[in-house]
């Protein structure tokens, strides 16, 4: 038999573009031409655009994030199996006596902050779990992480990290960091004025809920969003959303959906990103969780309720004060969420009573803000600053 003729370069490229990002990384070792192609920023960009419709991954860390490892599993496997064996990834640049936290993901990159308690300093790195890429760590800033977030600023074609740090009992400082080649640096920006919420903010208390310390990045609006408490009538907890425009570095306030007038209980709230929209889940009369999405960002009238999920289906009575944290909605209207008691759960929004409870191996010690949905990619900031277009699909 005659040997198979070599395929044209454009056919080879088209075949490789159809493979998952994790399968392409080892193919760099096949030959020099494949390594050059797969490593190019143009190929990484084209591949990421094609992979938008592929189900993303979930990454989480356990035991309150005090590890130099994270576990990853594909979302689709949760639908197909009740037991999932995660893949362990290690961010090699995180060393020393510190703990780390995921403060956001974008275009396949995770932003990790690392906090050292003695002395109190906070720094950050970017990490691509698929390729193993790890950026140079940022200079450390004095202070303890209070809240923050990470996203891609479409107006400047750059990735940005924002953090509010507790420098001392009397001092808070909000800083931003732009990841750019040869021009990365910290900048101090204005702190959010909590008096705008009518909140008696003081040095002892930052009214950002613990499970919402990490901002939700909404690409279409170019904003980070945090859940924030303010005290209204009597002991009623009223909730607002603080937004930060990544380009303008200016703040805004978004109201939550209106509650039933008879529902006067204090409530717990979880923010998330579902179907490329800002989403919120909160208690409804202590019997259900109400799941809403804001179809048009910033337009209060666009809040739309997706479902009422019975609390008893997923949470025993003693855990009823913990709110369900939405993570992802599949095309068949099945919600993947974090439950305080069962950890990762599935809920059919067409029939909330028929809830499945999968077991994610090794996630028993994880907490709700440990879980992040992200899409695998070959991208790295240093490889595509010059030619990365503004046309990335929202919330990729």
Buried (B, 14 or more C-beta within 10 A) or exposed (E): EEEEEEEEEEEBBEEBBEBEBBEBBEBBEEEEEBEEBBBBBEBBBBBBBEBBEBBBBBBBBBEEBEBBEBBBBBBEBBBEEEEBEBEEBBBEBBEEEBBBBBBBBBBBBBBBBBBBEEEBBBBBBBBBBBBEBBBEBBEBBEBBBBBBBBBBBBEBBBBBBBBBBBBEEEEBBBBBBBBBEEEBEBEEBEEBEBEBBEBEBEEEEBBBBEBBBBBBBBBBBBBBBBBBBBBEEEEEBBBBBBBBBBEEBEBBEBEBBEBEEEBEBBBBBBBBBBEBBBBBBBBBBEEBBBBBBBBBBEEEEBBBEBBBBBBEBBBEEEEBBBBBBBBBBBEEEBBBBBBBEBBBBBBBBEEBEEBEBBBBEBBEEBBBBBBBBBBBBBBBBBBBBEEBEEEBEBBB
